């Protein structure tokens, strides 16, 4: 464990109960992020689209749908956010979806955008090891590797556009043309919106222009959670910003429109005494490469070291993580079916942290990754369960 910092500010409380730390399996094909846009497209009449989520009854008469993804808005954050987001609280029901695995932004964005589980689309972690041994950070991804080759599945937006549906993506200029945006959202007209009110205005303009599908993205809540913690003053302010967006959208929807609000994952705060350092003790023995992120580690091991690495990690982390060989993780269905071309992107060893545990990896990733307050990526209910809010 890392030693405590005596100069650290008071640690924020995220309000999570013990139930939030139970393990949740991804509901691929029944109630996951992968099932959302195909269900929306079925409502909009796209040939071949299947309404897995049964949205047709709730969206009867709708000819245009906005989907707003609020980064970091897990279902288990809703009670804590309630005093700062009264509009969200009034609108939210009890509908939820699961993320895929790992429960992290690039994986979830591509899962939403393609309508298939992570194993199929191949974006299998925050960072993954490439065949040449280099590590690809999907958030910093531009054009190497080619997004069309690395993520070969057509997006739902492409399919909808080909069927004649007007498709618009409303997001930050920073993300326009990136590898991740191309992998997740190719096929839609890109409307730049660099803050929350602009996202609301851009989505409303597209919805008012006629029938179609509009996808919007807002990152501020997630950023505040990572940097200051869920429940911190900056997180509360970001929550108020989310509520302003929803208020503007809910009161501005034109006739025939519906708005769906989802998230890519939840978050949980991890105190200093929950942090293991990969560079110390036996955790580094036999490890030749590290990817993933602190809550969902991928370890690439030296030849002949697999059994020893698994044994060392299980011994040190104990109940703080599930430590699986790659074939075990795939066989248990965490990623959905994984074709051989994508399997190598998963580590030889998969470490899914439980409780309030992370494994930081100085020397293998930026130091900042081990200095965050809130994390996600693993398979607890707090991370895996996201709301589905439907606004008519």
C-alpha positions as CSV (number, residue, x, y, z in Angstrom):
1,X,0.0,0.0,0.0
2,X,1.1,3.6,-0.6
3,X,1.8,5.6,2.6
4,X,-0.7,8.3,3.5
5,X,0.0,11.9,2.6
6,X,-0.2,14.1,5.8
7,X,-0.8,17.2,3.7
8,X,-3.6,15.8,1.7
9,X,-7.0,17.6,1.9
10,X,-10.0,15.8,3.7
11,X,-11.1,12.8,1.7
12,X,-14.6,13.3,0.2
13,X,-17.4,10.9,0.8
14,X,-19.2,9.3,-2.2
15,X,-22.2,7.9,-0.2
16,X,-21.8,4.4,-1.5
17,X,-23.3,1.5,0.5
18,X,-21.9,-2.0,0.7
19,X,-24.4,-3.1,-2.0
20,X,-22.7,-0.8,-4.5
21,X,-19.6,-3.0,-4.3
22,X,-21.3,-6.2,-5.4
23,X,-20.1,-7.7,-8.7
24,X,-22.3,-7.0,-11.7
25,X,-22.1,-8.9,-15.0
26,X,-22.6,-7.1,-18.3
27,X,-26.1,-7.6,-19.7
28,X,-25.0,-7.9,-23.3
29,X,-28.1,-8.5,-25.5
30,X,-30.5,-7.8,-22.8
31,X,-29.8,-4.4,-21.1
32,X,-26.4,-3.1,-21.8
33,X,-25.0,0.1,-23.5
34,X,-24.5,-2.0,-26.6
35,X,-28.3,-2.4,-26.8
36,X,-29.3,1.2,-26.7
37,X,-28.7,2.7,-30.2
38,X,-30.0,-0.4,-32.0
39,X,-33.2,-0.1,-30.0
40,X,-33.5,3.6,-30.8
41,X,-32.9,2.8,-34.5
42,X,-35.7,0.3,-34.4
43,X,-38.0,3.0,-33.1
44,X,-36.9,5.2,-35.9
45,X,-37.6,2.5,-38.5
46,X,-34.0,1.6,-39.5
47,X,-34.3,-1.8,-41.4
48,X,-32.8,-4.7,-39.4
49,X,-32.6,-2.8,-36.1
50,X,-34.0,-4.7,-33.1
51,X,-35.6,-3.0,-30.1
52,X,-33.9,-5.2,-27.5
53,X,-34.8,-2.7,-24.7
54,X,-38.5,-2.5,-25.6
55,X,-38.4,1.3,-26.2
56,X,-41.2,1.2,-28.7
57,X,-44.0,1.5,-26.2
58,X,-42.3,4.4,-24.3
59,X,-41.4,6.2,-27.6
60,X,-44.6,5.7,-29.5
61,X,-45.1,8.5,-32.0
62,X,-41.5,9.7,-31.8
63,X,-39.7,10.5,-35.0
64,X,-36.5,12.1,-33.6
65,X,-34.4,11.0,-30.6
66,X,-31.6,12.7,-28.7
67,X,-29.2,10.6,-26.7
68,X,-27.1,12.5,-24.2
69,X,-24.2,10.7,-22.6
70,X,-23.1,12.3,-19.3
71,X,-19.6,11.0,-18.6
72,X,-19.4,9.6,-15.0
73,X,-23.1,9.7,-14.1
74,X,-23.4,6.2,-12.6
75,X,-26.8,5.1,-11.3
76,X,-25.3,4.9,-7.8
77,X,-24.4,8.6,-8.0
78,X,-28.0,9.6,-8.3
79,X,-28.8,9.8,-4.6
80,X,-25.7,11.9,-3.9
81,X,-26.4,14.2,-6.9
82,X,-30.0,14.8,-6.0
83,X,-29.6,18.1,-4.0
84,X,-27.6,19.6,-6.8
85,X,-29.6,18.3,-9.8
86,X,-33.3,18.6,-9.0
87,X,-34.3,18.4,-12.7
88,X,-32.4,15.1,-13.1
89,X,-33.9,13.8,-9.9
90,X,-37.4,14.6,-11.0
91,X,-36.9,13.0,-14.4
92,X,-35.0,9.9,-13.4
93,X,-36.9,6.6,-13.0
94,X,-35.5,3.2,-12.1
95,X,-34.4,2.1,-15.6
96,X,-30.7,1.1,-15.7
97,X,-28.2,-0.4,-18.2
98,X,-24.9,-2.1,-17.6
99,X,-21.7,-0.9,-19.2
100,X,-19.3,-3.3,-20.9
101,X,-16.0,-4.4,-19.4
102,X,-13.8,-2.6,-18.6
103,X,-16.2,0.1,-17.4
104,X,-14.2,3.0,-18.8
105,X,-14.9,5.8,-21.2
106,X,-13.3,4.7,-24.5
107,X,-14.7,1.2,-24.1
108,X,-18.2,2.5,-23.3
109,X,-18.3,5.1,-26.0
110,X,-17.4,2.6,-28.7
111,X,-19.8,0.1,-27.2
112,X,-22.6,2.6,-27.5
113,X,-21.6,3.8,-30.9
114,X,-21.3,0.3,-32.5
115,X,-24.0,-1.5,-30.7
116,X,-21.8,-4.5,-30.0
117,X,-19.9,-5.7,-26.9
118,X,-16.2,-4.8,-26.5
119,X,-14.8,-8.1,-27.7
120,X,-16.4,-7.5,-31.1
121,X,-15.3,-3.9,-31.6
122,X,-11.9,-4.3,-30.1
123,X,-11.6,-1.2,-28.0
124,X,-10.9,-3.3,-24.9
125,X,-9.4,-0.9,-22.3
126,X,-8.4,2.7,-21.5
127,X,-4.9,1.6,-22.7
128,X,-4.0,-1.6,-24.5
129,X,-0.8,-3.1,-25.8
130,X,-0.4,-3.1,-29.6
131,X,1.1,-6.1,-31.5
132,X,4.4,-4.2,-31.8
133,X,4.6,-3.8,-28.0
134,X,3.7,-0.1,-27.8
135,X,0.8,1.0,-25.6
136,X,-2.2,2.7,-27.2
137,X,-4.0,5.2,-25.1
138,X,-7.5,5.4,-26.7
139,X,-8.1,8.9,-25.2
140,X,-5.0,10.2,-27.0
141,X,-5.5,8.2,-30.2
142,X,-5.3,10.1,-33.5
143,X,-4.7,8.1,-36.7
144,X,-2.2,5.5,-35.6
145,X,-3.4,2.8,-35.8
146,X,-6.0,3.4,-38.5
147,X,-9.4,3.6,-36.6
148,X,-11.2,1.8,-39.4
149,X,-8.8,-1.1,-39.0
150,X,-8.4,-1.1,-35.3
151,X,-12.2,-0.8,-34.8
152,X,-13.7,-2.5,-37.9
153,X,-17.4,-2.7,-36.9
154,X,-19.7,-0.2,-38.7
155,X,-21.2,2.2,-36.2
156,X,-24.9,2.4,-35.6
157,X,-24.7,6.0,-36.8
158,X,-23.3,4.8,-40.1
159,X,-26.1,2.2,-40.5
160,X,-28.8,4.8,-39.6
161,X,-27.4,7.4,-42.0
162,X,-27.2,4.8,-44.8
163,X,-30.9,4.1,-44.2
164,X,-31.7,7.8,-44.6
165,X,-31.8,8.9,-41.0
166,X,-30.4,12.4,-40.4
167,X,-27.6,11.8,-37.8
168,X,-25.8,14.5,-35.8
169,X,-23.0,14.2,-33.2
170,X,-22.7,17.2,-30.7
171,X,-19.4,17.2,-28.9
172,X,-16.3,19.2,-28.1
173,X,-14.0,20.5,-30.8
174,X,-11.1,18.7,-29.0
175,X,-12.6,15.3,-30.0
176,X,-13.4,16.0,-33.6
177,X,-11.6,13.7,-36.0
178,X,-9.8,11.7,-33.2
179,X,-9.3,8.0,-33.5
180,X,-11.8,7.4,-30.7
181,X,-14.5,9.6,-32.2
182,X,-14.0,7.9,-35.6
183,X,-14.2,4.5,-33.9
184,X,-17.3,5.4,-32.0
185,X,-19.3,8.0,-33.9
186,X,-18.3,7.9,-37.6
187,X,-21.3,8.4,-39.8
188,X,-22.8,11.5,-38.2
189,X,-22.5,15.2,-39.0
190,X,-20.3,16.7,-36.3
191,X,-21.6,19.8,-34.5
192,X,-19.0,21.5,-32.3
193,X,-20.2,22.3,-28.8
194,X,-17.4,23.3,-26.3
195,X,-19.4,23.6,-23.1
196,X,-22.6,22.3,-21.5
197,X,-25.1,24.9,-22.7
198,X,-23.7,24.6,-26.2
199,X,-24.3,20.9,-26.1
200,X,-27.9,21.5,-25.2
201,X,-28.3,24.1,-27.9
202,X,-26.7,22.0,-30.5
203,X,-28.8,19.0,-29.7
204,X,-32.0,21.1,-29.7
205,X,-31.1,22.7,-33.0
206,X,-30.7,19.3,-34.7
207,X,-33.9,17.9,-33.1
208,X,-35.9,20.9,-34.3
209,X,-34.5,20.6,-37.8
210,X,-36.5,17.4,-38.5
211,X,-36.7,13.7,-37.8
212,X,-33.4,12.0,-37.0
213,X,-30.9,10.8,-34.4
214,X,-28.8,13.2,-32.3
215,X,-26.0,12.1,-30.0
216,X,-24.5,14.4,-27.5
217,X,-21.6,14.1,-25.0
218,X,-20.7,16.0,-21.8
219,X,-17.5,15.2,-19.9
220,X,-17.4,17.6,-16.9
221,X,-18.8,15.4,-14.1
222,X,-16.3,12.7,-14.8
223,X,-13.4,15.1,-14.8
224,X,-14.5,16.6,-11.5
225,X,-14.8,13.2,-9.9
226,X,-11.4,12.1,-11.0
227,X,-9.6,15.2,-9.9
228,X,-11.4,16.1,-6.6
229,X,-13.6,13.2,-5.8
230,X,-17.3,12.2,-6.1
231,X,-19.1,14.5,-3.6
232,X,-16.4,17.2,-3.6
233,X,-17.4,20.9,-4.2
234,X,-16.2,20.8,-7.8
235,X,-18.2,17.6,-8.4
236,X,-21.3,19.3,-7.0
237,X,-20.7,22.3,-9.3
238,X,-20.4,19.9,-12.3
239,X,-23.6,18.3,-11.2
240,X,-25.4,21.6,-11.3
241,X,-24.0,22.0,-14.8
242,X,-25.5,18.7,-15.8
243,X,-28.9,19.8,-14.4
244,X,-28.8,23.1,-16.4
245,X,-28.3,21.1,-19.6
246,X,-31.2,18.7,-18.8
247,X,-33.4,21.6,-17.9
248,X,-32.7,23.4,-21.2
249,X,-33.2,20.1,-23.2
250,X,-36.3,19.0,-21.3
251,X,-38.1,22.3,-21.8
252,X,-36.9,22.8,-25.4
253,X,-37.8,19.4,-27.0
254,X,-39.9,19.9,-30.1
255,X,-43.0,17.8,-30.8
256,X,-42.2,14.3,-31.8
257,X,-39.0,14.3,-30.0
258,X,-37.6,12.3,-27.0
259,X,-34.4,12.6,-25.0
260,X,-32.5,9.6,-23.5
261,X,-29.9,10.3,-20.9
262,X,-27.2,7.6,-20.3
263,X,-23.7,7.4,-18.9
264,X,-20.5,5.5,-19.7
265,X,-19.8,4.3,-16.1
266,X,-20.1,5.3,-12.5
267,X,-17.2,6.3,-10.1
268,X,-16.0,5.5,-6.6
269,X,-13.5,7.3,-4.4
270,X,-10.4,5.4,-3.5
271,X,-8.5,6.5,-0.3
272,X,-4.8,6.4,0.0
273,X,-4.8,3.1,1.9
274,X,-6.5,1.4,-1.0
275,X,-3.7,2.0,-3.4
276,X,-1.1,-0.8,-4.3
277,X,2.1,0.2,-6.1
278,X,2.9,-2.2,-8.9
279,X,6.6,-1.3,-8.9
280,X,7.1,-2.6,-5.3
281,X,7.5,-6.1,-3.9
282,X,6.5,-9.2,-5.9
283,X,3.9,-7.4,-8.0
284,X,6.5,-6.5,-10.6
285,X,8.1,-9.9,-10.8
286,X,7.7,-11.5,-14.2
287,X,5.7,-8.5,-15.6
288,X,7.0,-7.4,-19.0
289,X,4.3,-4.9,-19.9
290,X,1.4,-3.0,-18.2
291,X,-1.8,-1.5,-19.7
292,X,-5.4,-0.9,-18.7
293,X,-5.9,1.5,-15.8
294,X,-5.7,1.3,-12.0
295,X,-9.1,-0.4,-11.5
296,X,-8.7,-2.8,-14.5
297,X,-5.1,-3.8,-15.1
298,X,-3.7,-5.8,-18.0
299,X,-0.4,-7.5,-17.3
300,X,1.7,-8.9,-20.1
301,X,4.2,-11.4,-18.6
302,X,7.6,-12.8,-19.5
303,X,7.8,-16.2,-21.0
304,X,7.2,-18.9,-18.5
305,X,6.1,-16.5,-15.7
306,X,2.3,-16.6,-16.1
307,X,1.6,-19.0,-13.2
308,X,3.9,-17.1,-10.8
309,X,2.5,-13.7,-11.7
310,X,-1.1,-14.9,-11.1
311,X,-0.1,-16.5,-7.8
312,X,1.8,-13.3,-6.6
313,X,-1.0,-11.0,-7.5
314,X,-3.7,-13.2,-5.9
315,X,-1.6,-13.4,-2.7
316,X,-0.9,-9.7,-2.4
317,X,-4.3,-8.4,-3.4
318,X,-6.5,-11.1,-1.8
319,X,-10.1,-10.0,-1.7
320,X,-9.1,-6.6,-3.3
321,X,-9.2,-8.0,-6.8
322,X,-10.2,-10.8,-9.1
323,X,-7.0,-12.0,-10.9
324,X,-7.7,-13.9,-14.0
325,X,-5.8,-15.4,-16.9
326,X,-6.8,-14.0,-20.3
327,X,-8.6,-17.2,-21.3
328,X,-10.5,-17.3,-18.0
329,X,-11.7,-13.7,-18.4
330,X,-12.8,-14.4,-22.0
331,X,-14.5,-17.7,-21.1
332,X,-16.4,-15.9,-18.3
333,X,-18.0,-13.6,-20.9
334,X,-16.8,-10.3,-19.5
335,X,-16.1,-8.9,-23.0
336,X,-18.7,-10.9,-25.0
337,X,-17.3,-13.0,-27.8
338,X,-13.7,-12.1,-28.6
339,X,-12.3,-12.9,-32.0
340,X,-8.6,-14.0,-32.2
341,X,-7.6,-10.6,-33.8
342,X,-8.7,-8.8,-30.6
343,X,-7.7,-11.3,-27.9
344,X,-4.1,-10.1,-27.7
345,X,-5.2,-6.6,-26.7
346,X,-6.3,-8.2,-23.4
347,X,-3.4,-8.8,-21.0
348,X,-2.1,-12.3,-20.3
349,X,-3.4,-11.5,-16.8
350,X,-6.5,-9.4,-16.1
351,X,-6.8,-7.7,-12.7
352,X,-10.3,-6.5,-11.8
353,X,-10.1,-4.5,-8.6
354,X,-12.9,-4.9,-5.9
355,X,-13.8,-2.8,-3.0
356,X,-11.9,0.5,-2.8
357,X,-8.7,-0.8,-4.3
358,X,-6.5,0.4,-7.2
359,X,-3.1,-0.7,-8.5
360,X,-1.0,2.3,-9.6
361,X,1.8,1.7,-12.1
362,X,4.6,4.4,-11.9
363,X,7.0,4.0,-14.7
364,X,4.4,2.4,-16.9
365,X,1.9,5.2,-17.1
366,X,1.7,9.0,-16.3
367,X,2.1,9.7,-12.6
368,X,-1.2,11.5,-12.6
369,X,-3.0,8.3,-13.1
370,X,-2.1,7.2,-9.6
371,X,-3.0,10.6,-8.0
372,X,-6.8,10.7,-8.9
373,X,-9.5,10.6,-6.2
374,X,-12.3,8.8,-8.0
375,X,-11.8,5.8,-10.3
376,X,-13.7,3.3,-12.4
377,X,-13.0,0.5,-14.8
378,X,-13.9,-2.6,-12.8
379,X,-17.0,-4.7,-12.4
380,X,-18.7,-3.4,-9.2
381,X,-22.3,-2.2,-9.3
382,X,-21.1,1.4,-8.7
383,X,-19.0,1.3,-11.8
384,X,-21.1,-0.9,-14.1
385,X,-24.6,0.4,-13.5
386,X,-25.7,3.5,-15.4
387,X,-29.1,5.2,-15.6
388,X,-31.4,5.3,-18.6
389,X,-33.5,8.4,-18.3
390,X,-36.3,8.8,-20.9
391,X,-37.8,12.3,-21.4
392,X,-40.7,12.9,-23.7
